[in-house]
Amino acid sequence: MNDRDTHKQEPAVKSPRLLIALAACAALLLPMAASAADPELKLPDFTSLRKNAVDFTDITIDGMLLRIMKKFAADDDEEAAQILTDIKSVRVRAFEFDSDDAYSPADVDTVRKQLSAPGWSAVVQQRSREEKSNVDVYMNMDGDKILGIAVIESEPRSFTIINVVGNIDFAKLTKMAGGLGIPKVGQSD
C-alpha cells in the first residue's frame, strides 16, 4: 500500500447542511442579480425617421465628451460640475413631424417596454385623450439610489426620449433643465 491509498482527502465543505445552505443562497441571489435592469436604455436607430422629420434632435453625451464638459463646468459653474461628476451619460432623441402618424408608435413602445423590467419604477404617467399625448417618467433605483432616469413623451406628430444614467440627485438635475439638451418641463421662461 502506498501513501495515496491510505490518505483520505478531506472534503472542501465538511457539512452537507452548509453545502445545501450555500446552494440555496446562490439560487435565491442569482435571479436578483440577473433581473436588475440596466439604467441605460437600448434606443432604436431612428435614422430612417430623419428624412420625414420637420425637426430632430439626437444628443449623446458620454465618455470623452462628458469628461470635457465636466472640465469646462468646473471652471465656470461649481454646482454644474458637481452634478456632472456623477453622471455617466445623457441621451436625447426628439422628433417632430408635419403630419400625424409619421412615425410608428411601436418605435417608442420598444423603449417603454424596457421600463417594465425590474429596477425601473414609474414616477409619472400622464395620458391625455384630447391631445393624444402620453408622458412617462421612470427611475431606475437601487435602494435609495437613483441610477437612471427615463422620460418618454409622445404625441401624434412628435416624440421625445430622454435617458440620463449615473448616480443622480434629482433635485440637482432639475436645475440643469435647459442645458445638456434636457428640456425644461412644465416651467415658463
Backbone as JSON, one array per atom type, in Angstrom:
{
  "sequence": "MNDRDTHKQEPAVKSPRLLIALAACAALLLPMAASAADPELKLPDFTSLRKNAVDFTDITIDGMLLRIMKKFAADDDEEAAQILTDIKSVRVRAFEFDSDDAYSPADVDTVRKQLSAPGWSAVVQQRSREEKSNVDVYMNMDGDKILGIAVIESEPRSFTIINVVGNIDFAKLTKMAGGLGIPKVGQSD",
  "N": [[0.83, -1.18, 0.0], [0.5, 2.2, -0.81], [1.1, 5.71, -0.03], [-1.0, 7.16, -1.17], [-3.22, 5.46, -1.15], [-3.81, 5.12, 1.56], [-4.23, 7.66, 2.59], [-6.86, 9.74, 3.22], [-8.71, 12.19, 1.51], [-9.81, 15.31, 2.68], [-13.08, 16.67, 2.44], [-13.9, 19.77, 0.79], [-16.04, 21.24, 1.8], [-17.23, 20.5, 4.81], [-19.69, 20.02, 6.06], [-22.75, 18.76, 5.01], [-25.1, 20.2, 5.34], [-24.26, 22.85, 5.36], [-23.36, 23.05, 2.75], [-25.79, 22.72, 1.37], [-27.17, 24.97, 2.31], [-25.54, 27.02, 1.26], [-25.91, 26.56, -1.49], [-28.66, 27.06, -1.69], [-28.75, 29.8, -1.02], [-27.26, 30.87, -3.15], [-28.93, 30.16, -5.26], [-31.15, 31.73, -4.69], [-30.11, 34.36, -4.81], [-29.05, 34.62, -7.39], [-31.13, 35.01, -9.44], [-31.94, 37.59, -8.65], [-29.69, 39.19, -9.11], [-29.44, 38.89, -11.84], [-31.81, 39.98, -12.75], [-31.92, 42.73, -12.43], [-32.48, 45.72, -14.08], [-30.71, 47.38, -16.65], [-29.75, 50.74, -16.34], [-29.2, 52.18, -18.62], [-30.9, 52.68, -21.46], [-31.76, 50.75, -24.35], [-31.8, 52.28, -27.18], [-33.71, 52.52, -30.15], [-32.53, 52.64, -33.6], [-33.13, 55.54, -34.99], [-32.62, 56.67, -37.41], [-33.88, 56.39, -39.91], [-36.18, 57.87, -39.61], [-35.46, 60.5, -39.82], [-35.57, 61.66, -42.38], [-38.26, 62.21, -42.77], [-38.84, 63.96, -40.79], [-39.65, 67.19, -39.53], [-38.15, 68.47, -37.72], [-35.42, 67.38, -35.79], [-33.65, 66.06, -32.95], [-30.7, 64.71, -31.83], [-28.88, 63.66, -29.36], [-26.04, 62.55, -27.74], [-24.23, 62.27, -24.96], [-21.44, 61.24, -23.49], [-18.66, 59.35, -22.14], [-15.6, 60.57, -23.39], [-16.49, 63.11, -24.25], [-18.21, 63.84, -22.16], [-16.38, 63.99, -20.06], [-14.87, 66.2, -20.93], [-16.83, 68.18, -20.8], [-17.27, 68.17, -18.04], [-14.85, 69.23, -17.19], [-14.89, 71.86, -18.27], [-17.18, 72.79, -16.97], [-16.33, 72.75, -14.34], [-14.61, 74.9, -14.33], [-16.35, 77.04, -14.74], [-18.88, 76.75, -13.41], [-19.48, 75.63, -10.39], [-21.57, 74.15, -9.2], [-22.83, 72.88, -11.41], [-20.67, 71.34, -12.23], [-20.45, 69.58, -10.06], [-22.82, 68.14, -10.29], [-22.42, 66.91, -12.78], [-20.31, 65.24, -12.17], [-21.26, 62.81, -11.2], [-22.76, 61.81, -13.3], [-23.09, 59.51, -15.95], [-23.98, 59.25, -18.58], [-25.92, 61.1, -21.0], [-28.67, 60.98, -23.0], [-30.62, 62.07, -25.68], [-33.38, 61.89, -27.76], [-35.33, 63.37, -30.08], [-38.1, 64.06, -32.09], [-39.96, 65.8, -34.55], [-42.81, 66.03, -36.57], [-44.62, 66.9, -39.61], [-47.1, 65.88, -39.97], [-49.74, 63.78, -38.69], [-49.16, 60.49, -37.39], [-46.68, 59.99, -38.65], [-44.64, 58.55, -37.71], [-44.05, 55.3, -36.34], [-45.87, 54.2, -33.57], [-44.87, 51.92, -32.39], [-42.13, 52.15, -32.47], [-41.53, 53.85, -30.32], [-42.74, 52.43, -28.31], [-41.08, 50.2, -28.01], [-39.07, 51.16, -26.43], [-40.51, 51.94, -24.16], [-41.31, 49.42, -23.23], [-38.96, 48.39, -22.15], [-38.89, 49.68, -19.77], [-40.52, 48.33, -18.1], [-39.12, 46.42, -16.86], [-37.61, 44.82, -13.96], [-36.38, 47.0, -11.43], [-36.85, 49.41, -12.66], [-39.07, 52.07, -11.95], [-42.24, 53.55, -12.23], [-42.74, 56.99, -12.11], [-44.15, 59.19, -12.97], [-47.03, 59.1, -14.91], [-48.81, 60.22, -17.51], [-51.69, 60.69, -19.39], [-53.42, 62.01, -22.12], [-56.35, 62.04, -23.63], [-57.68, 63.86, -25.23], [-55.63, 65.53, -26.29], [-54.12, 63.54, -27.3], [-51.73, 62.66, -26.14], [-48.93, 61.23, -24.43], [-47.08, 60.91, -21.48], [-44.35, 59.68, -19.78], [-42.45, 59.12, -16.89], [-39.73, 57.59, -15.52], [-37.77, 55.97, -12.98], [-34.7, 54.36, -12.38], [-33.83, 52.42, -9.8], [-31.69, 51.61, -7.05], [-32.12, 50.57, -4.11], [-32.14, 53.41, -2.19], [-30.88, 54.88, -4.06], [-30.71, 56.65, -7.07], [-30.19, 55.43, -10.19], [-30.71, 55.82, -12.83], [-32.69, 57.77, -15.11], [-35.58, 58.0, -17.05], [-37.42, 59.6, -19.56], [-40.27, 59.72, -21.48], [-42.06, 61.15, -23.99], [-44.85, 61.38, -26.01], [-46.7, 62.27, -28.89], [-49.12, 62.55, -31.57], [-47.68, 63.86, -33.62], [-45.09, 64.08, -32.74], [-42.26, 63.0, -30.75], [-40.3, 62.49, -27.79], [-37.46, 61.21, -26.23], [-35.67, 60.78, -23.32], [-32.78, 59.83, -21.63], [-31.01, 59.53, -18.77], [-28.12, 58.55, -17.18], [-26.48, 57.47, -14.26], [-25.27, 58.2, -10.94], [-27.71, 59.81, -9.56], [-28.8, 62.9, -8.35], [-31.83, 64.0, -7.99], [-32.94, 66.52, -7.38], [-30.8, 68.24, -7.9], [-30.45, 67.7, -10.6], [-32.74, 68.77, -11.83], [-32.15, 71.42, -11.82], [-30.56, 71.65, -13.99], [-32.16, 71.75, -16.19], [-32.83, 72.62, -19.48], [-30.21, 72.75, -20.15], [-27.56, 70.7, -21.52], [-29.18, 69.57, -23.41], [-31.42, 68.79, -22.07], [-34.74, 69.19, -21.83], [-36.76, 71.92, -20.56], [-39.35, 71.19, -18.47], [-42.67, 71.86, -17.91], [-42.13, 74.42, -17.01], [-42.27, 77.92, -17.13], [-40.74, 80.26, -19.3]],
  "CA": [[0.0, 0.0, 0.0], [1.27, 3.43, -0.82], [0.51, 6.83, 0.72], [-2.24, 7.59, -1.79], [-4.3, 4.57, -0.77], [-4.12, 5.24, 2.98], [-4.55, 9.04, 2.97], [-8.15, 10.22, 2.77], [-8.74, 13.62, 1.27], [-10.9, 15.98, 3.37], [-13.92, 17.46, 1.53], [-13.75, 21.22, 0.96], [-17.12, 21.64, 2.7], [-17.38, 19.35, 5.68], [-21.07, 19.79, 6.45], [-23.7, 18.78, 3.9], [-26.08, 21.26, 5.6], [-23.65, 24.09, 4.92], [-23.38, 22.99, 1.29], [-27.18, 22.95, 0.95], [-27.47, 26.37, 2.61], [-24.84, 27.85, 0.27], [-26.58, 26.37, -2.77], [-29.94, 27.76, -1.6], [-28.47, 31.25, -1.1], [-26.86, 31.18, -4.52], [-30.13, 30.04, -6.1], [-32.02, 32.88, -4.42], [-29.46, 35.6, -5.2], [-28.75, 34.65, -8.81], [-32.16, 35.71, -10.22], [-31.97, 39.01, -8.28], [-28.59, 39.85, -9.79], [-29.69, 38.86, -13.27], [-33.04, 40.67, -13.12], [-31.8, 44.18, -12.32], [-32.44, 46.31, -15.4], [-29.65, 48.34, -16.92], [-30.34, 52.08, -16.44], [-29.01, 52.71, -19.96], [-31.87, 52.08, -22.35], [-31.34, 50.42, -25.7], [-32.63, 53.1, -28.05], [-33.69, 52.08, -31.56], [-31.89, 53.52, -34.56], [-34.19, 56.36, -35.57], [-32.08, 57.34, -38.6], [-34.85, 56.38, -41.01], [-37.22, 58.88, -39.36], [-34.93, 61.84, -40.04], [-35.98, 62.22, -43.69], [-39.65, 62.66, -42.67], [-38.98, 64.88, -39.66], [-39.51, 68.63, -39.71], [-37.07, 68.83, -36.81], [-34.99, 66.27, -34.93], [-32.52, 66.26, -32.07], [-30.05, 63.44, -31.46], [-27.78, 64.04, -28.48], [-25.43, 61.53, -26.89], [-23.09, 62.84, -24.23], [-20.85, 60.25, -22.58], [-17.24, 59.14, -22.36], [-14.67, 61.69, -23.51], [-17.23, 64.37, -24.32], [-18.68, 64.15, -20.81], [-15.2, 64.41, -19.28], [-14.54, 67.57, -21.35], [-17.86, 69.05, -20.23], [-17.01, 68.28, -16.6], [-13.71, 70.13, -17.02], [-15.35, 73.23, -18.51], [-18.13, 73.14, -15.91], [-15.56, 73.01, -13.12], [-14.05, 76.24, -14.46], [-17.4, 78.06, -14.81], [-20.04, 76.58, -12.54], [-19.17, 74.56, -9.44], [-22.75, 73.31, -9.0], [-22.96, 72.03, -12.59], [-19.56, 70.38, -12.18], [-20.78, 68.57, -9.05], [-23.88, 67.3, -10.87], [-21.83, 66.12, -13.85], [-19.37, 64.27, -11.62], [-21.91, 61.52, -11.01], [-23.49, 61.43, -14.5], [-22.32, 58.69, -16.89], [-24.39, 59.57, -19.95], [-27.18, 61.78, -21.27], [-29.08, 60.74, -24.39], [-31.89, 62.68, -26.03], [-33.86, 61.69, -29.12], [-36.57, 64.12, -30.23], [-38.52, 64.19, -33.48], [-41.22, 66.48, -34.8], [-43.25, 65.78, -37.93], [-45.66, 67.84, -40.03], [-48.39, 65.2, -40.08], [-49.99, 62.72, -37.72], [-48.77, 59.12, -37.73], [-45.49, 59.95, -39.49], [-43.76, 57.55, -37.11], [-44.79, 54.18, -35.77], [-45.83, 54.16, -32.1], [-44.09, 50.74, -31.99], [-40.75, 52.6, -32.24], [-41.46, 54.39, -28.96], [-43.16, 51.37, -27.4], [-39.95, 49.3, -27.71], [-38.35, 51.77, -25.31], [-41.41, 51.84, -23.0], [-41.3, 48.03, -22.74], [-37.77, 48.21, -21.33], [-39.14, 50.29, -18.47], [-41.31, 47.42, -17.27], [-38.17, 45.48, -16.25], [-37.32, 45.09, -12.55], [-35.43, 48.07, -11.2], [-37.48, 50.64, -13.11], [-40.33, 52.42, -11.28], [-42.95, 54.69, -12.82], [-42.87, 58.13, -11.21], [-45.25, 59.96, -13.54], [-47.63, 58.62, -16.14], [-49.88, 61.14, -17.85], [-52.32, 60.4, -20.66], [-54.45, 62.97, -22.5], [-57.08, 61.54, -24.79], [-57.99, 65.0, -26.08], [-54.41, 65.93, -27.01], [-53.47, 62.3, -27.77], [-50.34, 62.68, -25.69], [-48.51, 60.34, -23.34], [-45.82, 61.27, -20.84], [-43.92, 58.71, -18.78], [-41.18, 59.38, -16.23], [-39.34, 56.4, -14.76], [-36.46, 55.99, -12.33], [-34.07, 53.08, -12.11], [-33.38, 52.58, -8.42], [-31.03, 50.56, -6.27], [-32.37, 51.07, -2.76], [-32.48, 54.84, -2.23], [-30.01, 55.5, -5.04], [-31.22, 56.74, -8.43], [-29.14, 55.06, -11.14], [-31.09, 56.26, -14.16], [-33.99, 58.4, -15.3], [-36.06, 57.96, -18.43], [-38.62, 60.38, -19.84], [-40.79, 59.48, -22.83], [-43.22, 61.97, -24.3], [-45.25, 61.13, -27.4], [-47.93, 62.83, -29.46], [-49.23, 62.06, -32.95], [-46.71, 64.49, -34.52], [-43.77, 64.23, -32.14], [-41.9, 62.23, -29.56], [-39.01, 62.78, -27.17], [-36.97, 60.21, -25.28], [-34.5, 61.26, -22.58], [-32.24, 58.81, -20.72], [-29.85, 60.02, -18.01], [-27.57, 57.42, -16.42], [-25.47, 57.83, -13.29], [-25.74, 58.38, -9.57], [-28.42, 61.05, -9.84], [-29.51, 63.66, -7.34], [-32.91, 64.54, -8.8], [-33.09, 67.95, -7.1], [-29.74, 68.93, -8.61], [-30.64, 67.52, -12.03], [-33.77, 69.68, -12.32], [-31.52, 72.73, -12.01], [-29.88, 71.65, -15.28], [-33.15, 71.79, -17.26], [-32.46, 73.62, -20.47], [-28.82, 72.5, -20.5], [-27.23, 69.33, -21.96], [-30.28, 69.06, -24.22], [-32.52, 68.39, -21.21], [-35.75, 70.24, -21.96], [-37.49, 72.41, -19.39], [-40.68, 70.59, -18.48], [-43.61, 72.49, -17.02], [-41.62, 75.68, -16.48], [-42.39, 79.0, -18.09], [-39.47, 81.0, -19.46]],
  "C": [[0.87, 1.24, 0.0], [0.5, 4.53, -0.09], [-0.83, 7.27, 0.14], [-3.43, 6.74, -1.34], [-4.71, 4.77, 0.69], [-4.55, 6.65, 3.39], [-5.89, 9.44, 2.36], [-8.09, 11.72, 2.58], [-9.98, 14.2, 1.94], [-11.75, 16.72, 2.34], [-13.76, 18.95, 1.83], [-14.83, 21.76, 1.9], [-17.46, 20.4, 3.52], [-18.83, 19.02, 5.99], [-21.99, 19.83, 5.24], [-24.76, 19.87, 4.09], [-25.55, 22.61, 5.12], [-23.66, 24.16, 3.39], [-24.78, 23.29, 0.75], [-27.56, 24.42, 1.18], [-26.8, 27.31, 1.6], [-25.51, 27.76, -1.1], [-27.92, 27.11, -2.8], [-29.75, 29.27, -1.7], [-28.1, 31.65, -2.52], [-28.07, 31.14, -5.45], [-31.06, 31.23, -5.91], [-31.42, 34.19, -4.93], [-29.22, 35.72, -6.7], [-29.85, 35.34, -9.62], [-32.2, 37.21, -9.9], [-30.88, 39.76, -9.01], [-28.85, 39.93, -11.28], [-30.88, 39.72, -13.66], [-32.94, 42.18, -13.03], [-31.62, 44.77, -13.71], [-31.31, 47.33, -15.49], [-30.29, 49.73, -17.02], [-30.12, 52.72, -17.81], [-29.93, 51.96, -20.92], [-31.25, 51.77, -23.7], [-32.29, 51.16, -26.64], [-32.55, 52.59, -29.48], [-32.93, 53.08, -32.42], [-32.99, 54.28, -35.3], [-33.74, 57.07, -36.84], [-33.1, 57.42, -39.72], [-35.95, 57.42, -40.83], [-36.75, 60.3, -39.7], [-35.44, 62.47, -41.34], [-37.41, 62.74, -43.67], [-39.85, 63.72, -41.6], [-38.82, 66.33, -40.11], [-38.32, 69.09, -38.89], [-36.69, 67.58, -36.02], [-33.78, 66.68, -34.13], [-32.0, 64.89, -31.68], [-28.81, 63.81, -30.67], [-27.32, 62.81, -27.7], [-24.19, 62.15, -26.27], [-22.62, 61.78, -23.24], [-19.35, 60.21, -22.83], [-16.41, 60.41, -22.36], [-15.39, 63.03, -23.52], [-17.74, 64.79, -22.94], [-17.53, 64.61, -19.92], [-14.79, 65.84, -19.64], [-15.56, 68.54, -20.76], [-17.65, 69.25, -18.73], [-15.88, 69.27, -16.34], [-14.14, 71.58, -17.2], [-16.32, 73.68, -17.42], [-17.39, 73.47, -14.63], [-14.97, 74.41, -13.13], [-15.11, 77.33, -14.31], [-18.46, 77.97, -13.73], [-19.82, 75.37, -11.63], [-20.34, 73.6, -9.24], [-22.97, 72.37, -10.18], [-21.87, 70.97, -12.61], [-19.86, 69.26, -11.2], [-21.84, 67.61, -9.59], [-23.27, 66.37, -11.92], [-20.87, 65.06, -13.35], [-19.98, 62.87, -11.54], [-22.68, 61.02, -12.24], [-22.58, 60.63, -15.42], [-22.7, 58.96, -18.34], [-25.74, 60.3, -19.96], [-27.49, 61.53, -22.74], [-30.47, 61.31, -24.6], [-32.18, 62.37, -27.49], [-35.21, 62.38, -29.21], [-36.86, 64.32, -31.71], [-39.84, 64.93, -33.54], [-41.54, 66.32, -36.29], [-44.36, 66.75, -38.3], [-47.02, 67.17, -40.24], [-48.51, 64.11, -39.0], [-49.5, 61.38, -38.28], [-47.59, 59.03, -38.7], [-44.44, 58.99, -38.94], [-44.64, 56.45, -36.52], [-44.72, 54.23, -34.25], [-45.03, 52.96, -31.58], [-42.64, 51.13, -31.73], [-40.57, 53.08, -30.81], [-41.81, 53.3, -27.94], [-42.04, 50.38, -27.08], [-39.13, 49.84, -26.54], [-39.21, 51.66, -24.05], [-41.4, 50.44, -22.39], [-40.09, 47.76, -21.85], [-37.99, 48.72, -19.91], [-40.04, 49.45, -17.58], [-40.42, 46.37, -16.58], [-37.96, 45.82, -14.77], [-36.22, 46.14, -12.41], [-35.98, 49.41, -11.63], [-38.8, 50.84, -12.39], [-40.94, 53.63, -11.95], [-43.1, 55.77, -11.76], [-44.06, 58.98, -11.66], [-45.73, 59.25, -14.8], [-48.84, 59.49, -16.4], [-50.38, 60.8, -19.24], [-53.4, 61.45, -20.92], [-55.12, 62.46, -23.77], [-57.36, 62.67, -25.78], [-56.79, 65.41, -26.93], [-53.67, 64.74, -27.6], [-51.99, 62.28, -27.39], [-50.13, 61.73, -24.51], [-47.18, 60.83, -22.8], [-45.55, 60.24, -19.76], [-42.57, 59.14, -18.22], [-40.9, 58.18, -15.34], [-37.98, 56.65, -14.11], [-35.99, 54.56, -12.14], [-33.39, 53.22, -10.75], [-32.62, 51.35, -7.94], [-31.11, 51.04, -4.83], [-32.84, 52.51, -2.86], [-31.69, 55.59, -3.3], [-30.66, 55.49, -6.42], [-30.06, 56.49, -9.39], [-29.43, 55.55, -12.55], [-32.47, 56.88, -14.16], [-34.33, 58.29, -16.77], [-37.34, 58.78, -18.52], [-39.01, 60.09, -21.28], [-42.05, 60.31, -22.98], [-43.57, 61.69, -25.76], [-46.6, 61.74, -27.69], [-48.0, 62.35, -30.9], [-48.16, 62.64, -33.9], [-45.32, 64.62, -33.92], [-43.54, 63.21, -31.04], [-40.52, 62.66, -29.09], [-38.69, 61.67, -26.19], [-35.7, 60.77, -24.65], [-34.07, 60.14, -21.64], [-30.97, 59.37, -20.09], [-29.4, 58.87, -17.12], [-26.47, 57.94, -15.5], [-26.07, 57.87, -11.91], [-26.38, 59.77, -9.54], [-29.08, 61.63, -8.6], [-30.57, 64.44, -8.1], [-33.07, 66.05, -8.6], [-32.03, 68.75, -7.85], [-29.95, 68.85, -10.13], [-31.67, 68.49, -12.58], [-33.21, 71.08, -12.53], [-30.83, 72.81, -13.37], [-30.86, 71.7, -16.45], [-32.82, 72.95, -18.19], [-31.01, 73.49, -20.9], [-28.62, 71.04, -20.85], [-28.35, 68.73, -22.8], [-31.46, 68.59, -23.4], [-33.57, 69.49, -21.26], [-36.3, 70.67, -20.61], [-38.89, 71.85, -19.5], [-41.54, 71.32, -17.46], [-43.12, 73.78, -16.39], [-41.81, 76.75, -17.53], [-41.08, 79.77, -18.12], [-39.59, 82.43, -19.0]]
}
